[in-house]
Structures are given as C-alpha cells and as structure tokens.
C-alpha cells in the first residue's frame, strides 16, 4: 500500500499525518491501523475500481499473446508436471479473477464514491460509509478477493489476510489529508498467481523479449500460428497483428517492429456494450511511450494512433539493447517518456513531455518488479475553455517525493507468489481538478454492469485460451 524506495524494503511502512500514525505491513499481513473502528464489517463480495481500468490494456494483452506464441518463453514455466502446474495456476487465477463478480453493498457504494471523488478527495474523505477504518486524518478501505462458488467475491472488512491460494487478493486504499485542500492516495493490491517463482516469471519475460530474435517474418508468424492458435482467435476479436518485422543485423542483434490493429467493430459483434465502450474511450486515444537510459538513448518505443499500436525494440542474446548503435544491455535505472491524448465528451484532454524515472527492482530470487516515479510536470493539453482556470495545483502530484507506481512479482516460497501493485498520488483540490474529475466520472458512469460483464467474459476466454496453448506448448 505505502510506497517503497526503488530498491524496496521488507520492513513495515509507516504513514504519519498530523500526529496520526498508521501501520501497514505490506509484505506480511493486512493493514493494522491503531485507530478506532466505526464500521465493523462482515459483508459479502466486492471489488476495487482502479483495478478495472487496467485489465484490458491493449499493450499487456498483445505482449501476452506474443509470450504464448514463443516456444522459448515457455521454458520459464519449468518442465513436466511442474510446468503444467505453474501454467494451470497462473492462467487459472487470471481467468477466475474475471468470473462473474459478487459485490457487497459496502464496497459497491465505496467504489462509486471513490470514483466520483478521485480528484476531489474531500468529498469521499468526509463520507464515513466508504471506509473500514478511520482516524483524524487517515481513511482506509480494506478488501479481500477470492473465488467462491463460481464467482469472484470481493469483501470489504477489517484485517484482510495475506493471499493463501491462487486468485486470492488483498486490496487496500488509503486517503490521507495533508492540509485543508491537499490529499494523498495510496493503493496496494496483492494477487496470488500460484507456485511459479519470481525468477521463473523473469525467465518467461526474457524469453518473450527474445521471441523473434534471429527469425524471419515468415518464421516468426509460423511459430505464432503453431504455438498460439486459441489465443490468437480469442484476441482476434479486438486485435489484429498487422505487421511483424524482425530484421537480423550484422552485429548479431535483431531489430523488431510490430504493428497491432485495434478493432472495436469486431468486438461489438460478440460483446456490443464492451465494444461500444472501447469505441468511445479507447479508439480515439493517441500516445507515445519511449524508454531511454539516463543519457537519452532509446531502448523501446510504442506509438498509438488511429486504432493502431506500433512497437519497436531490438535484442541480442535475449536482452534489450539500444534501438540503434552498438549493442549493450539495458541498465536498471531508466527514463520513461510519455505523450498522451484522449477524447471525452468531444473534448481533447492530454499531456506531452512527461518524464519519469523507471527502475528495475530485484531482491534476489524473491522479487522482480518495476517502479515508476514522476517528479516532473508535463505540458498539459486542455480545451481553451479551461484557459482561465488556475493550473498551479496540477504541479502538486509531481512535487516533493512525487507520484509513484510499482508493479511486479513477489514470493519467497513460503506461500503463493503474488502480483503486486502500488500507487501513490498527491492531489490538491482546485477548479481545474473538479473539471477533470467530472470528465473522468463520465467515462466511469458508462462502465455499467453490462460492459463490466462483457469485458469479464472476453478476458475469461483470453486467459482460458492462453492456458490451453501454453499447456500444449510444454509438450512440444
């Protein structure tokens, strides 16, 4: 829940605001605030809103299908019965995470209020019905996830235990009041994926990076067709592999360009509500993401526009090397450069020139993750109608320690390996943020139950196909 330094820590994290101290043992146990409990809960199922928006990310799913399409990447799952078990647990957990969801009344209310007040936190901070624990300046919502009786159940309650079996989840959202108009959001999510170790996940990803190395386009496409027929079919409802061009260079490296198309019209034939949501809010998105070293040498680029994503990378001996110039391994500390533009209610909203620090975090064999810290404000692209609004509060998320995002895999063999995600965001309330909050609320309000159900149904098909293709690939 609370952020760690780029290299991490296995000690407890402490949050202090105006003399109130709240402890959260993010590695070992549920949050244990020493504060009064006003709403003890023992209620049925629930889920976190922020989790929802990331699940259908086109880039993540495209990379996953590439992973399954590469026989070399499958070696990271081990071999024999152990490999089959790792595959079954991993993709089984991801699949049931997208089963029909049972939400309890507490969290159903809480997630809606948090979504409505994400950029105007004073509203939700004052609402006692949202939180499982409260102190003078700290609010906490704890949620447990589990697959129960054919549904994925999310239950808000106190003292949520650490995940014990595949698909168990633990969510914690903390809102801290720093001053009358300044707040800090902290989110932590642990999700169990089974017995596969972090080092094995890293090996799978290394195999993915090198999946096209040394191949021609026809060889790469033939490998994908033979290794991932079910996954290609499931992802084909939304994506198309328009181009796959590996180029072998004289220095032994391989430069790869991949172009993926986005087809909400196809998706609407099977899943009309979800397809319409993608058409409205994903189709118009434009972005550019570049990963460089500290000197500005690019190692990775992804560009999205006009319902297409183009990815460029270059590898040698299974590791990323610069897109051009002499091959050398990518360092652990990098820069992440992002331009982004979306369209909501016919208004163009976005930014350009966002520069963040990207750090590859490794703790022996027990943790492998990526941490992103944003301390530099980008240039904002807003409608002319907002020109008179004071934009100084937009600098607050990047001031001081900055905003933070971390995603990775953790496990020491004493329990299940877990996917971990942490977010830290500072907010200073203002007219410009109320404007942005109203726009984001529009997108969320249209993410109704039918869209939710159809997205889950599609993702269940995707992960089921991945499990079948990976299991078949182990035997080849």
C-alpha positions as CSV (number, residue, x, y, z in Angstrom):
1,X,0.0,0.0,0.0
2,X,2.5,2.6,1.1
3,X,5.3,3.2,-1.4
4,X,8.8,1.8,-1.0
5,X,12.2,3.1,-2.2
6,X,13.2,1.9,-5.7
7,X,15.2,-0.9,-4.1
8,X,12.4,-1.8,-1.7
9,X,12.3,-2.8,1.9
10,X,11.0,-5.7,3.9
11,X,10.2,-3.6,7.0
12,X,6.8,-2.1,7.8
13,X,5.8,1.1,6.2
14,X,4.6,4.0,8.4
15,X,2.4,6.9,7.4
16,X,2.3,9.9,9.7
17,X,-0.1,12.8,9.1
18,X,-0.7,15.5,11.8
19,X,0.5,13.2,14.5
20,X,-1.6,10.2,13.5
21,X,0.5,7.1,12.7
22,X,-0.9,4.2,10.7
23,X,1.0,1.0,10.1
24,X,0.6,-1.3,7.1
25,X,2.7,-4.5,6.9
26,X,2.6,-4.7,3.1
27,X,4.8,-7.8,2.8
28,X,3.3,-9.9,5.5
29,X,-0.1,-9.1,6.7
30,X,-3.2,-6.9,6.3
31,X,-3.2,-3.3,7.4
32,X,-3.4,-2.9,11.1
33,X,-4.1,0.7,12.0
34,X,-4.2,1.6,15.6
35,X,-7.3,3.7,15.2
36,X,-11.0,3.3,16.2
37,X,-13.3,1.2,14.0
38,X,-16.6,2.8,13.4
39,X,-18.0,0.3,10.9
40,X,-17.0,-3.3,11.7
41,X,-18.0,-5.3,8.6
42,X,-18.7,-8.9,7.8
43,X,-20.3,-8.5,4.5
44,X,-20.4,-10.4,1.2
45,X,-18.4,-9.7,-2.0
46,X,-16.7,-6.6,-3.5
47,X,-14.1,-5.1,-5.9
48,X,-11.7,-2.1,-6.5
49,X,-12.4,0.4,-9.3
50,X,-8.9,1.3,-10.2
51,X,-8.2,-2.4,-10.9
52,X,-10.8,-2.4,-13.6
53,X,-9.4,0.1,-16.0
54,X,-6.0,-1.6,-16.4
55,X,-7.2,-5.2,-17.1
56,X,-8.0,-4.7,-20.8
57,X,-4.9,-2.7,-21.6
58,X,-4.1,-3.5,-25.3
59,X,-0.3,-3.5,-24.8
60,X,-0.4,-6.0,-21.9
61,X,-2.6,-8.5,-23.8
62,X,-0.6,-8.1,-27.0
63,X,2.6,-8.9,-25.1
64,X,0.9,-11.9,-23.5
65,X,-0.1,-13.4,-26.8
66,X,3.5,-12.9,-28.0
67,X,4.7,-14.8,-24.9
68,X,2.4,-17.8,-25.6
69,X,3.4,-17.7,-29.2
70,X,7.0,-18.3,-28.4
71,X,8.2,-21.7,-27.5
72,X,11.4,-20.3,-26.0
73,X,9.4,-18.2,-23.5
74,X,7.6,-21.4,-22.2
75,X,10.9,-22.7,-20.7
76,X,10.4,-20.2,-17.9
77,X,7.5,-22.3,-16.6
78,X,9.9,-25.2,-15.9
79,X,9.2,-28.6,-17.4
80,X,7.0,-31.6,-17.0
81,X,4.4,-31.7,-14.2
82,X,5.9,-28.6,-12.6
83,X,5.4,-26.6,-15.7
84,X,1.8,-27.7,-16.2
85,X,1.0,-26.8,-12.6
86,X,2.6,-23.4,-12.9
87,X,0.6,-22.7,-16.1
88,X,-2.7,-24.0,-14.7
89,X,-2.3,-21.9,-11.5
90,X,-1.2,-18.7,-13.3
91,X,-3.8,-18.6,-16.1
92,X,-6.4,-20.3,-13.9
93,X,-6.1,-17.5,-11.3
94,X,-6.2,-14.8,-14.0
95,X,-9.2,-16.5,-15.5
96,X,-11.3,-16.8,-12.4
97,X,-10.4,-13.2,-11.5
98,X,-12.7,-12.3,-14.3
99,X,-15.5,-14.6,-13.4
100,X,-18.9,-13.1,-12.6
101,X,-18.4,-10.7,-9.7
102,X,-20.3,-10.7,-6.5
103,X,-20.1,-7.3,-4.8
104,X,-21.2,-6.4,-1.3
105,X,-23.2,-3.3,-0.6
106,X,-20.3,-1.7,1.3
107,X,-17.9,-1.8,-1.5
108,X,-20.4,-1.2,-4.2
109,X,-21.1,2.1,-2.5
110,X,-17.4,2.8,-1.7
111,X,-16.1,2.2,-5.2
112,X,-18.7,4.5,-6.7
113,X,-17.9,7.3,-4.3
114,X,-14.1,6.9,-4.7
115,X,-14.5,7.0,-8.5
116,X,-16.6,10.2,-8.2
117,X,-14.2,11.9,-5.8
118,X,-10.8,10.7,-7.1
119,X,-9.7,14.2,-7.9
120,X,-11.9,15.9,-5.3
121,X,-11.0,13.8,-2.3
122,X,-12.6,16.0,0.4
123,X,-16.0,14.6,-0.7
124,X,-15.1,11.0,-0.1
125,X,-12.9,11.7,2.9
126,X,-15.9,13.0,4.8
127,X,-18.1,10.1,3.9
128,X,-17.9,7.6,6.8
129,X,-19.8,5.0,4.8
130,X,-16.9,4.4,2.4
131,X,-14.2,3.4,4.9
132,X,-13.4,0.3,7.0
133,X,-11.1,2.3,9.4
134,X,-10.8,6.0,10.2
135,X,-8.6,8.3,12.2
136,X,-8.4,12.1,12.3
137,X,-6.6,12.5,9.0
138,X,-6.4,9.0,7.6
139,X,-9.1,6.8,5.9
140,X,-8.6,3.1,5.0
141,X,-10.7,0.7,2.8
142,X,-9.6,-2.9,3.1
143,X,-11.0,-5.5,0.6
144,X,-10.5,-9.3,0.3
145,X,-10.8,-11.1,-3.0
146,X,-11.4,-14.8,-3.5
147,X,-13.0,-17.3,-6.0
148,X,-16.1,-18.6,-4.2
149,X,-19.0,-20.8,-5.5
150,X,-18.2,-19.9,-9.2
151,X,-17.9,-16.2,-8.7
152,X,-15.2,-13.8,-7.8
153,X,-16.1,-12.4,-4.4
154,X,-14.7,-9.1,-3.1
155,X,-15.4,-8.4,0.6
156,X,-14.6,-5.2,2.4
157,X,-13.6,-6.0,6.0
158,X,-11.1,-5.3,8.7
159,X,-7.8,-7.1,8.9
160,X,-7.7,-8.8,5.5
161,X,-5.2,-11.7,5.5
162,X,-2.4,-12.2,3.0
163,X,-3.4,-14.3,-0.1
164,X,-3.1,-18.0,0.6
165,X,-4.1,-19.7,-2.7
166,X,-4.2,-18.8,-6.4
167,X,-6.7,-16.0,-7.2
168,X,-6.8,-14.7,-3.6
169,X,-6.5,-11.0,-3.5
170,X,-5.9,-8.2,-0.9
171,X,-6.7,-4.6,-1.7
172,X,-6.0,-1.5,0.5
173,X,-6.9,2.1,-0.4
174,X,-5.7,4.8,1.9
175,X,-6.6,8.5,1.7
176,X,-4.6,10.9,3.9
177,X,-5.5,14.6,4.5
178,X,-2.3,16.6,4.4
179,X,-3.9,20.1,4.6
180,X,-7.3,21.6,4.0
181,X,-7.0,21.1,0.2
182,X,-4.2,18.6,-0.1
183,X,-4.6,14.8,0.0
184,X,-2.6,11.7,-0.7
185,X,-4.0,8.5,-2.2
186,X,-2.1,5.2,-1.6
187,X,-3.3,1.9,-3.2
188,X,-1.8,-1.6,-2.7
189,X,-3.0,-4.8,-4.4
190,X,-1.6,-8.3,-3.9
191,X,-3.0,-11.1,-6.1
192,X,-1.8,-14.7,-5.8
193,X,-0.8,-16.5,-9.0
194,X,0.4,-19.9,-7.6
195,X,3.7,-21.6,-7.2
196,X,5.7,-20.0,-10.1
197,X,8.6,-18.2,-8.6
198,X,9.6,-14.6,-9.5
199,X,12.8,-15.8,-11.1
200,X,10.7,-18.1,-13.4
201,X,8.4,-15.1,-14.3
202,X,11.6,-13.2,-15.2
203,X,12.8,-16.1,-17.4
204,X,9.4,-16.2,-19.2
205,X,9.7,-12.4,-19.9
206,X,13.3,-12.8,-21.1
207,X,12.0,-15.5,-23.5
208,X,9.3,-13.1,-24.6
209,X,11.8,-10.3,-25.3
210,X,13.9,-12.7,-27.5
211,X,10.9,-14.4,-29.1
212,X,11.6,-13.0,-32.6
213,X,15.4,-13.0,-32.3
214,X,17.2,-14.5,-35.3
215,X,13.9,-15.2,-37.2
216,X,12.5,-14.0,-40.4
217,X,9.0,-12.6,-40.6
218,X,7.6,-15.9,-42.0
219,X,9.3,-17.9,-39.3
220,X,8.0,-15.7,-36.6
221,X,4.5,-15.8,-37.9
222,X,4.6,-19.6,-38.4
223,X,5.8,-20.0,-34.8
224,X,2.9,-17.9,-33.5
225,X,0.3,-19.7,-35.6
226,X,1.6,-23.1,-34.5
227,X,2.0,-22.2,-30.8
228,X,-1.0,-19.9,-30.1
229,X,-3.9,-20.8,-32.3
230,X,-6.5,-20.5,-29.5
231,X,-5.1,-17.3,-28.0
232,X,-4.8,-15.7,-31.5
233,X,-8.5,-16.5,-32.0
234,X,-9.6,-15.0,-28.7
235,X,-7.5,-11.8,-29.0
236,X,-8.6,-11.6,-32.7
237,X,-12.0,-10.3,-31.5
238,X,-10.3,-7.0,-30.7
239,X,-6.7,-7.1,-32.1
240,X,-5.0,-7.9,-35.4
241,X,-1.3,-8.5,-36.0
242,X,-0.9,-6.2,-38.9
243,X,2.9,-6.4,-39.2
244,X,5.7,-8.4,-37.6
245,X,9.1,-7.5,-39.0
246,X,12.2,-8.9,-37.4
247,X,15.4,-7.8,-39.1
248,X,18.7,-9.6,-38.4
249,X,21.6,-7.2,-38.2
250,X,25.3,-7.9,-38.8
251,X,26.2,-7.3,-35.1
252,X,24.1,-10.3,-34.1
253,X,21.2,-8.3,-32.9
254,X,17.6,-8.4,-34.2
255,X,15.5,-5.2,-34.7
256,X,11.8,-5.9,-34.4
257,X,8.8,-3.8,-35.4
258,X,5.3,-5.0,-34.5
259,X,2.1,-3.2,-35.6
260,X,-1.1,-4.2,-33.9
261,X,-4.6,-3.0,-35.0
262,X,-7.5,-2.3,-32.7
263,X,-11.0,-3.3,-33.9
264,X,-13.8,-2.3,-31.7
265,X,-16.2,-3.1,-34.5
266,X,-15.3,-6.8,-34.3
267,X,-15.7,-6.8,-30.6
268,X,-19.2,-5.3,-30.8
269,X,-20.4,-8.2,-32.7
270,X,-19.9,-10.5,-29.8
271,X,-19.8,-8.0,-26.9
272,X,-21.8,-5.0,-28.0
273,X,-21.7,-3.0,-24.8
274,X,-18.0,-3.5,-24.2
275,X,-17.2,-2.9,-27.8
276,X,-19.1,0.4,-27.8
277,X,-17.1,1.4,-24.7
278,X,-13.8,0.7,-26.4
279,X,-15.0,2.6,-29.5
280,X,-15.8,5.7,-27.4
281,X,-12.9,5.8,-25.0
282,X,-10.0,3.6,-26.4
283,X,-10.3,4.1,-30.2
284,X,-9.5,7.9,-30.1
285,X,-6.5,7.6,-27.7
286,X,-3.1,8.7,-29.0
287,X,0.1,8.1,-27.2
288,X,3.9,7.7,-27.4
289,X,5.9,5.8,-24.9
290,X,9.7,5.7,-25.0
291,X,12.2,4.1,-22.6
292,X,15.7,5.5,-22.6
293,X,18.8,5.4,-20.5
294,X,19.8,8.4,-18.4
295,X,21.7,9.8,-21.4
296,X,18.7,9.7,-23.7
297,X,19.5,6.6,-25.8
298,X,16.2,4.8,-26.6
299,X,15.7,1.1,-25.9
300,X,12.0,0.8,-26.6
301,X,9.2,2.7,-28.3
302,X,5.4,2.3,-28.6
303,X,3.3,4.7,-30.6
304,X,-0.5,4.5,-30.7
305,X,-2.8,6.5,-33.1
306,X,-5.7,5.8,-35.5
307,X,-6.5,2.5,-33.8
308,X,-3.0,1.1,-34.3
309,X,-0.1,0.5,-32.0
310,X,3.5,0.2,-33.3
311,X,6.2,-1.2,-31.1
312,X,9.9,-1.1,-31.8
313,X,12.6,-2.9,-29.9
314,X,16.0,-4.6,-30.5
315,X,17.5,-7.6,-28.8
316,X,20.7,-9.6,-28.7
317,X,21.2,-12.8,-26.7
318,X,17.8,-12.4,-25.1
319,X,18.2,-8.9,-23.7
320,X,17.0,-5.5,-24.9
321,X,19.8,-3.3,-26.5
322,X,19.5,0.3,-27.9
323,X,17.3,0.7,-30.9
324,X,20.4,1.8,-32.8
325,X,24.1,1.9,-32.3
326,X,26.4,-0.5,-30.6
327,X,24.6,-3.3,-28.7
328,X,24.8,-3.1,-24.9
329,X,22.5,-4.3,-22.1
330,X,19.7,-2.1,-20.8
331,X,20.6,-0.6,-17.4
332,X,18.3,-1.0,-14.4
333,X,17.7,2.8,-14.0
334,X,15.9,4.4,-17.0
335,X,13.8,7.3,-18.1
336,X,10.2,6.8,-19.2
337,X,8.9,9.5,-21.6
338,X,5.2,9.7,-22.3
339,X,2.8,11.8,-24.5
340,X,-0.9,11.0,-24.2
341,X,-4.2,12.4,-25.5
342,X,-7.7,11.1,-25.0
343,X,-11.2,12.3,-26.1
344,X,-14.1,12.5,-23.6
345,X,-17.4,14.3,-24.4
346,X,-15.8,15.5,-27.7
347,X,-13.1,17.3,-25.7
348,X,-9.4,16.6,-26.2
349,X,-7.5,16.0,-22.9
350,X,-3.9,15.1,-22.6
351,X,-0.3,16.0,-21.9
352,X,3.1,15.8,-23.6
353,X,6.7,15.7,-22.3
354,X,6.0,13.6,-19.2
355,X,9.4,12.4,-17.9
356,X,9.5,9.7,-15.2
357,X,12.2,7.5,-13.6
358,X,11.8,3.8,-14.3
359,X,13.7,1.4,-12.1
360,X,14.0,-2.4,-12.4
361,X,13.8,-3.7,-8.8
362,X,15.3,-7.1,-7.9
363,X,15.7,-8.6,-4.5
364,X,17.5,-11.9,-5.2
365,X,15.1,-14.6,-6.3
366,X,12.2,-13.3,-4.2
367,X,11.1,-10.1,-6.1
368,X,11.2,-8.8,-9.6
369,X,9.3,-5.5,-10.2
370,X,9.3,-2.2,-12.0
371,X,8.9,1.1,-10.2
372,X,7.9,4.4,-11.8
373,X,8.3,7.8,-10.1
374,X,7.0,11.1,-11.6
375,X,8.7,14.3,-10.3
376,X,8.5,16.4,-13.4
377,X,5.2,18.1,-14.5
378,X,4.4,17.6,-18.2
379,X,3.0,20.2,-20.6
380,X,-0.8,20.0,-20.4
381,X,-3.2,19.8,-23.4
382,X,-6.6,21.1,-22.3
383,X,-9.6,22.7,-24.1
384,X,-9.5,26.5,-24.5
385,X,-12.5,26.7,-22.1
386,X,-10.1,25.9,-19.2
387,X,-7.6,28.6,-20.0
388,X,-8.8,30.9,-17.2
389,X,-8.6,28.1,-14.6
390,X,-5.6,28.3,-12.3
391,X,-3.4,25.3,-13.1
392,X,-0.8,25.6,-10.3
393,X,-2.5,22.6,-8.4
394,X,-1.6,20.4,-11.4
395,X,2.0,20.6,-10.2
396,X,1.3,19.0,-6.8
397,X,1.4,15.4,-7.9
398,X,5.0,15.9,-9.1
399,X,6.3,18.0,-6.1
400,X,8.5,16.6,-3.4
401,X,8.7,12.8,-3.4
402,X,6.4,12.7,-6.5
403,X,3.8,10.3,-7.6
404,X,4.7,6.6,-7.7
405,X,3.6,3.4,-9.5
406,X,5.1,-0.1,-8.9
407,X,4.1,-3.4,-10.4
408,X,5.9,-6.8,-10.1
409,X,6.0,-10.3,-8.7
410,X,7.0,-11.3,-5.2
411,X,7.4,-14.7,-3.5
412,X,9.9,-16.5,-1.2
413,X,8.5,-20.0,-1.4
414,X,6.7,-19.9,1.9
415,X,3.4,-19.0,0.3
416,X,2.0,-18.3,-3.1
417,X,3.7,-15.9,-5.5
418,X,1.8,-12.7,-5.8
419,X,1.4,-10.0,-8.4
420,X,1.9,-6.7,-6.5
421,X,0.8,-3.2,-7.5
422,X,1.3,0.0,-5.6
423,X,0.2,3.6,-6.4
424,X,0.9,6.9,-4.7
425,X,-0.8,10.1,-5.9
426,X,-0.9,13.6,-4.4
427,X,-4.0,15.8,-5.1
428,X,-4.5,19.5,-4.5
429,X,-8.2,20.4,-5.0
430,X,-9.0,23.2,-7.4
431,X,-11.4,24.2,-10.1
432,X,-9.2,22.6,-12.8
433,X,-9.3,19.2,-11.0
434,X,-13.1,19.5,-10.4
435,X,-13.4,19.9,-14.2
436,X,-11.2,16.8,-14.9
437,X,-13.0,14.9,-12.2
438,X,-16.3,15.5,-13.9
439,X,-14.9,14.2,-17.2
440,X,-13.4,11.1,-15.7
441,X,-16.7,10.4,-13.9
442,X,-18.5,10.4,-17.3
443,X,-16.3,7.5,-18.5
444,X,-16.8,5.6,-15.3
445,X,-20.6,6.1,-15.2
446,X,-20.8,4.5,-18.7
447,X,-18.9,1.5,-17.4
448,X,-22.2,-0.1,-16.4
449,X,-22.8,-3.7,-15.3
450,X,-23.3,-5.0,-18.9
451,X,-20.0,-3.5,-20.0
452,X,-18.4,-5.0,-16.9
453,X,-19.9,-8.4,-17.5
454,X,-18.9,-8.5,-21.2
455,X,-15.3,-7.4,-20.5
456,X,-15.0,-10.2,-17.9
457,X,-16.4,-12.8,-20.4
458,X,-14.0,-11.8,-23.1
459,X,-11.0,-11.9,-20.7
460,X,-12.0,-15.3,-19.4
461,X,-11.9,-16.6,-23.0
462,X,-8.5,-15.0,-23.5
463,X,-6.9,-16.5,-20.3
464,X,-8.5,-19.9,-21.0
465,X,-7.0,-19.9,-24.5
466,X,-3.6,-18.9,-23.1
467,X,-3.7,-21.7,-20.6
468,X,-4.6,-24.3,-23.3
469,X,-1.9,-23.1,-25.7
470,X,0.8,-22.9,-23.0
471,X,-0.1,-26.4,-21.8
472,X,0.0,-27.8,-25.3
473,X,3.3,-25.9,-25.9
474,X,5.0,-27.6,-23.0
475,X,4.5,-31.0,-24.7
476,X,6.1,-29.9,-28.0
